Amino acid sequence: MVTIKSFDGGEFEAYVALPAAGFGPGIVVLQEIFGVNEFLRGIADWYAAHGFVAICPDLFWRQERGVQLTDGDADFQKAIQLYQGLDEARAVEDSAAAVEFLRKHPACSGRAGAVGFCLGGNLAWLLSVRFHPDCAVGYYGVGIEKTLNEASGLASPLMLHIAGKDDHCPPEAQKQIHAALDSNPQVTIHEYPESEHAFSRRGRHYDPVAAELAHLRSLEFFVRNLAGEGFASAQKTLSDRWDEHVKYEFATRDTEDTLETMVDDAYVNHVPVMTGGVGQDQLREFYSQRFIPQMPPSTSMTPVSRTIGIDRLVDEMVFEFTHTIKMDWMLPGVEPTNRHVKIPLIVVVHFRDGKLAHEHIYWDQASVLVQLGLIDATNLPVAGVETAEKVLDPKLPANELMKR
């Protein structure tokens, strides 16, 4: 624990988590209505494990110090009372004091951002427009729509994670946030349509897939904006280039734009069926004749995770479609079955000179064939749609084939 001096002369404590290297950029973790509890300390520890100096300031100190509550019924009413009694303006100032403290901490590189949850998500927003941390992230912030008139004060990157089924940020509030911030180049908004409020905290509304995706997006955002040029710049380049490539394949469906994102001798290998091509001429024919026009209109992709290194990116997703047209790139020689397919899919992308050099795409072809009714899984060690469902929900049963 460390002691921070408030702007009005008081003092309050903060939990500190240091990276193994003992030095790095800073992140202020802003609390929910439950205080600096195990969840918040765990978030700080997670960022420390990824090379950041993280602190969680006690923002209830003006009412009661050292609050550590859970979301259980016994604690919830007290949490609501503390929330209702919070002086929001002072809490934002205390958050800014924590950023200032962190920037001067001997373990900190001098750059500091903030991440907040629920109450803290709103404080991260207000901190951004009033005190300008180097960047900030807000998870399902409550009440952001009430202060959108302060958006002109935003001068540093901001990321917001919005839960589609958040009863504390209903559809009208979400529309207001989008209307005010979508055009701001400093703002990135990610939506999780099927998730509820507090989807990243283990408890009644926990959504492990959405939580992991949001955390990885936040981590990439902080690395990009806090970790200095070099690695952060490289990661941003790879991620942006890959997103651009996918947009040309699936959204604008333009072969030449797709090829423009790739080096001249690039190759693509759909490993289970060995389709693709080597070099621009083969890939031009493949994309224009076999891939882009043979992608079913029902195709959708659910991101699961993204890992970025110096020259490689790995995307994990769930890919699904209804087999209404020929798909030579995935199902050569198979006529449309009109059946639905949902599978886990992995893409490994290597980059060279800022462009795609090769793609290795992996999926379980047996699972595809089971779902299309082309093989009988009764006496084979293969599974159908269950493979995708378990990726999206790790709590689903394991070892079912062994039991059979």
C-alpha positions, -999 to +999 in steps of 0.1 A: +000+000+000+011+036-007-002+069+005-014+096-020-020+132-012-053+146-025-056+179-043-074+194-013-047+183+013-061+150+025-044+116+022-057+082+010-042+048+003-038+028-029-028-008-035+003-012-057+013-040-080+048-039-095+060-058-126+088-084-124+112-060-141+105-034-114+099-007-140+072+001-166+044+024-176+016+031-151-021+022-150-045+035-123-072+009-117-105+027-108-129+008-085-164-004-088-189+004-060-174-024-039-141-007-031-106-019-036-116-056-032-101-088-044-113-083-080-097-049-083-064-061-068-065-090-092-069-066-121-038-046-109-019-079-105-028-089-141-015-056-155+017-059-134+022-094-148+021-078-183+048-052-174+028-023-160+030-005-126-006-006-114-023+011-085-058+009-071-067+041-052-093+039-023-119+064-037-144+059-008-119+072+018-138+104+024-167+083+037-150+051+049-115+039+045-105+004+033-138-007+019-137-043+005-172-056-005-186-083-027-216-082-050-235-105-026-268-095-011-252-088+023-228-062+009-248-048-019-269-023+000-239-009+017-222-005-017-252+014-030-251+037+000-214+044-005-220+051-042-249+074-035-228+093-010-198+097-032-188+132-042-182+124-079-161+156-086-138+148-057-135+112-068-124+123-103-098+147-086-086+118-064-082+097-096-062+125-111-040+127-080-034+090-084-023+095-120+000+123-109+014+102-081+020+073-104+038+094-131+063+104-104+068+070-089+103+057-093+091+024-108+070+043-135+083+053-169+064+086-166+035+076-188+003+066-170-032+057-181-064+045-163-089+017-165-122+016-146-152-006-141-188+004-135-184+035-113-148+034-123-157+033-160-175+066-156-146+080-136-122+069-164-143+089-188-144+120-166-107+117-158-100+117-196-120+149-204-109+168-172-073+158-164-059+141-195-041+109-186-021+095-214-050+072-222-080+055-205-103+025-207-138+023-193-157-009-188-196-005-187-194+029-172-225+041-154-237+077-162-214+086-191-243+099-211-250+126-184-217+144-191-212+140-228-213+178-231-177+176-218-165+156-248-146+185-263-122+182-234-110+148-246-073+151-257-060+116-253-070+081-265-101+065-249-115+030-252-150+021-239-164-014-235-202-014-237-224-043-227-254-046-250-278-058-222-265-034-195-295-023-175-274+005-160-266+018-195-298+012-214-302+014-252-310+051-252-279+059-232-258+038-255-272+057-286-263+090-269-227+078-263-223+067-299-239+099-313-214+120-293-182+100-296-183+078-327-168+106-349-140+114-324-107+098-337-095+096-301-123+072-291-127+035-297-159+018-287-164-020-284-198-035-280-206-069-265-243-074-276-251-104-255-233-094-223-247-077-192-234-052-168-202-063-149-195-090-175-158-090-167-162-097-130-167-133-119-202-134-105-238-135-116-232-117-150-198-130-158-192-136-195-158-153-199-155-149-236-164-112-236-142-106-206-111-122-222-117-103-254-122-070-236-091-075-215-069-084-245-082-053-264-075-032-234-040-047-230-032-040-267-045-004-263-023+002-232+008-013-249+002+009-279-004+041-260+019+037-229+048+014-237+067+037-259+075+036-296+091+003-307+070-026-296+038-006-293+042+008-328+049-026-343+018-041-326-004-014-338+009-017-374+003-055-374-032-053-359-043-025-381-029-041-413-047-074-405-080-057-398-077-038-431-070-071-449-101-088-433-122-058-442-113-061-479-120-098-479-154-098-460-168-063-461-158-045-493-150-078-510-123-063-532-096-086-545-071-059-555-074-041-522-069-074-505-037-082-525-024-047-518-021-056-481+002-086-490+038-089-502+044-100-538+054-136-529+028-140-501+010-174-497-022-186-481-027-221-469-061-233-456-044-262-438-072-288-436-079-288-473-047-272-487-065-245-507-050-210-512-021-200-534+015-188-536+023-154-551+001-126-563-011-143-596-023-175-578-039-155-550-056-131-574-073-161-590-080-177-557-096-146-541-115-135-571-128-169-582-129-192-552-129-173-520-146-139-520-175-149-543-179-182-525-184-168-490-220-174-479-240-142-471-247-156-436-210-158-427-201-143-393-171-143-371-170-141-333-136-129-320-122-150-291-086-138-287-058-120-305-021-125-298+005-102-313+042-106-314+070-087-333+062-101-367+032-125-362-004-122-352-027-151-341-065-146-342-087-171-325-124-169-335-156-189-340-166-190-377-201-198-387-222-199-419-251-216-436-240-237-465-262-222-492-236-218-519-205-236-532-175-232-510-145-246-530-120-230-506-134-250-477-155-278-492-142-286-527-166-308-546-194-306-521-227-292-533-247-268-509-264-287-481-283-257-466-270-268-432-255-245-405-219-248-395-202-233-364-165-241-358-134-227-339-109-213-364-073-201-359-054-178-383-016-174-380-004-144-399+033-136-406+043-101-417+072-088-436+079-051-444+045-041-429+025-064-451+011-100-449+037-126-460+017-157-452-015-170-436-020-204-421-056-211-413-066-240-392-100-256-384-114-290-376-127-304-409-142-334-392-164-311-372-175-293-404-184-326-421-203-338-390-224-307-390-231-310-428-242-346-423-214-360-445-199-383-419-215-401-390-199-393-357-216-421-338-186-444-337-158-419-345-138-397-321-151-365-336-175-338-325-198-313-342-210-279-331-199-287-296-163-278-304-173-242-310-197-240-281-170-251-257-146-225-270-172-199-263-182-214-229-152-233-213-176-245-185-193-269-208-185-306-201-152-321-212-143-357-219-177-366-233-162-386-262-141-407-237-173-414-217-190-425-248 
